């Protein structure tokens, strides 16, 4: 009985913490987006080269976001390749005397990682 009570209170505390952490993170992102848009608006409203500066700021932010997305895909591809290889090694050692090749299940994450890397290096839009 006390174990269930402990697990119940622990799960309520965990999910309450996750809700508050998510809410505060979203508020921070909202404030950052607001301040960024206000800054760009002020630069664009300024006289002279302000419009060109605002457009350059927007283009640079877009380039940075694209670069981060591509780097994330490369990292995700490398991680899934590593998971696939380690899964194949683990399943091969577990089923050494089994005639069925169960270790080939590790090809699934391995090929997903290869697909992510091929997309990131070959097919993704360039800057």
C-alpha positions, 0 to 999 in steps of 0.5 A: 500500500505504501509503495503505491502511495509513494509511486502515486505522489512521485508521479504527480510531482514529476508531471507537475514539474514537467508541466511547469518547466514546459510552461516556463520554457515556452514563455521564455521563447515567446519573450525572445520572439517578441523582443526580436520582432520589436528590434527588427521592426525598429531597425526597419523603421529607421531611415536610410540603410535600416531596411537593408539591415533588417532584411540582412538580419532576417536572412542571417537568422534563416541561415543559422536556423538552416545550419542548426537543422542540418547539423541536428540531422547529421548528429541524429544520423550518427547516433542512430547508426551507432545504435544500430551497430551496437544493437547488432553486436549485442543481439549477435552475442546473445543469440550466438548458437541460434540458427535464426539471424536475429541480429539483423534487426539492428539494420533498421536503425542503421539504415535509418541513420544512413538515410538521415546522413544521406539527406543531410549531406546530399539532398538537403537544401544548401545555404 
